[in-house]
Amino acid sequence: MEIGAGPYLNEAPAARSIIVIGAGFSGTLAALKLLARDATLHVQLVEGSGRVGRGLAYGACSPGHLLNVPVGRLEVGLTPGLGQWLAGRHDELGVALEESAGSLADAFVPRALFGDYLEERLRVAASAVGPSRLEVIRSEAVSLLELPRQGVLLRDGRELLADAIILATGNMPPKAPLPPRSPVRDDPAFIADPWSPGTPDDPDRDACIVLVGTGLTMVDTVLRLRDDGHRGPIHAVSRRGLTPLEHRFGGAWPPFLELDATRSPLALMRSVRAAAAAAMARGIPWQRVIDAVRPSTSRIWTGWSRAERRRFLRHVRPYWDAHRHRLAPRIADRLQAALRGGDLTIWSGGMVGCRSQGGGIEVDVRARGQSGLRTLRASRLINCTGPRSDFASLGMPLFASLRRRGLVHPDELGLGIETSDCAVCGRDGCPSTWLFALGPLTRPAWWEITAVPEIAAQVDHLVAVLVPAEADRDHPSLARSFVDLGAGI
Ligand SMILES: Cc1cc2nc3c(=O)[nH]c(=O)nc-3n(C[C@H](O)[C@H](O)[C@H](O)COP(=O)(O)OP(=O)(O)OC[C@H]3O[C@@H](n4cnc5c(N)ncnc54)[C@H](O)[C@@H]3O)c2cc1C
């Protein structure tokens, strides 16, 4: 299914052709759905890393990393469905099924299995349709061709032409939480990207390790360190010290947000808190209240002014993230056990300084509201701040070139690039008729476009726009698709 090395220029193809840049979850699903919808379409799926079909989330993971969405919510419209595919792998699901009392739909399974599923679907599709319809091209897209030619320039010098291009470049490497000229940046004991394949081995399994960030990346990193045999203390630092909370099944809570409650972040939080208290008083987990908000999040976000969105990001986001992006129960149990046993310490405060010292890094931490410092002597300082999204300063060649040419416009809040219904907006604010985007980089327009269910709805929408069928010439709006996701985990 791959194109061999060597110069490759595809002259304007007879059938319609679409280039998808990025073969993570978003790009892979888009390619598969486009092929299924139009039997004449030619799709070129371009991937710059060695991970085709898996992306970061389902490629750079170890066996202890679980999906934080149960199987029943991960059906993305492929055949066979995930549940059907997993049913043939019951021996790999022992603990997950034990935890969910035998219910596959409610089971939290390893992330790597979801990656296997996607990669296999792509392989099967490629051999079914052949290279005249699907080409998987392993190279980095470094820029788009100069107009009027619509296409992509690859790092190896090849040029691809197409009628439409979809950016599905996903999660960008994290930004270092260090001053620009800090010498620690070049210290091998500083791990700038915990997902990077070249991460060096732990030199001393009993030494202290400091993590910057206390969200899902921190949880992933703690699990990986423990599974790799690290025994020493782990300290994790963030401004508020909030960690992701856990999923809980049971109960139901109806959509409850009145129009007034969504006018501002403060009003929204008041309303959510009141509903959570009412739910818990009736024995219903607060998680159902958050789930009831989820189908409306993009509508609420788009209804807010820029100032309100900024206020949400500054004051509410850490709390929203901790309650919304939750942990599978047995991951939450491991985290709690590590906290109780003193193996893991969460600091609410900040890393106020750090320096290289004797093969490790000394980290000065100040707890929130206190004046004194504590110096931690760490064998590793690991950046767990999560994927970066500030496209205005992102140095990756593709985005630097798109920015320079005014083809993309980073949003002012540093969340991604401006889009309108998936069409990329240029510097002039106009949505493109041939350049589209999917997944996390479209966050400015949708806010919640991180997890599989939302991205799958977005992919379906864009596919319907690019290949309209008679039945859906009046394709449903994207907001409608999100509402149709319904409440639930
Ligand atoms: C660690 C982690 C765990 C997650 N766990 C869950 C979960 O359990 N459940 C859930 O619902 N969601 C989860 N998510 C969220 C979500 O599923 C992912 O963010 C989603 O997979 C995004 O997919 P993507 O294809 O847009 O991005 P990515 O997975 O980042 O894939 C983008 C791909 O594009 C490639 N690429 C980038 N630039 C170029 C270029 N210039 N040329 C060629 N290729 C390029 C990259 O190499 C990469 O393979 C998780 C996210 C992360 C980061």
The ligand as a Gaussian input file, in Angstrom:
#p B3LYP/6-31G(d) Opt

LIG

0 1
 C       -2.084000      10.480000      24.946000
 C       -3.508000      10.639000      24.501000
 C       -4.473000       9.740000      24.919000
 C       -5.788000       9.883000      24.483000
 N       -6.739000       8.989000      24.907000
 C       -8.005000       9.106000      24.463000
 C       -9.003000       8.163000      24.869000
 O       -8.731000       7.263000      25.646000
 N      -10.267000       8.313000      24.379000
 C      -10.603000       9.342000      23.541000
 O      -11.758000       9.441000      23.115000
 N       -9.676000      10.242000      23.161000
 C       -8.404000      10.147000      23.602000
 N       -7.463000      11.051000      23.209000
 C       -7.881000      12.141000      22.331000
 C       -8.016000      11.794000      20.851000
 O       -8.453000      10.532000      20.549000
 C       -6.827000      12.182000      20.052000
 O       -6.434000      13.469000      20.310000
 C       -7.116000      11.920000      18.581000
 O       -6.629000      10.655000      18.408000
 C       -6.616000      12.949000      17.631000
 O       -6.290000      12.312000      16.422000
 P       -5.565000      13.075000      15.279000
 O       -5.434000      12.131000      14.148000
 O       -6.264000      14.357000      15.009000
 O       -4.149000      13.471000      15.881000
 P       -2.843000      12.586000      16.129000
 O       -3.167000      11.327000      16.810000
 O       -1.879000      13.493000      16.802000
 O       -2.347000      12.227000      14.668000
 C       -1.864000      13.209000      13.781000
 C       -0.911000      12.530000      12.809000
 O       -0.469000      13.489000      11.867000
 C        0.898000      13.273000      11.613000
 N        1.457000      14.529000      11.110000
 C        1.537000      15.722000      11.754000
 N        2.084000      16.654000      10.958000
 C        2.353000      16.043000       9.785000
 C        2.936000      16.495000       8.558000
 N        3.334000      17.751000       8.380000
 N        3.090000      15.596000       7.550000
 C        2.673000      14.311000       7.700000
 N        2.122000      13.825000       8.836000
 C        1.956000      14.702000       9.865000
 C        1.476000      12.864000      12.952000
 O        2.693000      12.157000      12.787000
 C        0.351000      11.994000      13.500000
 O        0.494000      10.640000      13.192000
 C       -6.142000      10.946000      23.625000
 C       -5.162000      11.851000      23.211000
 C       -3.859000      11.709000      23.639000
 C       -2.830000      12.704000      23.177000

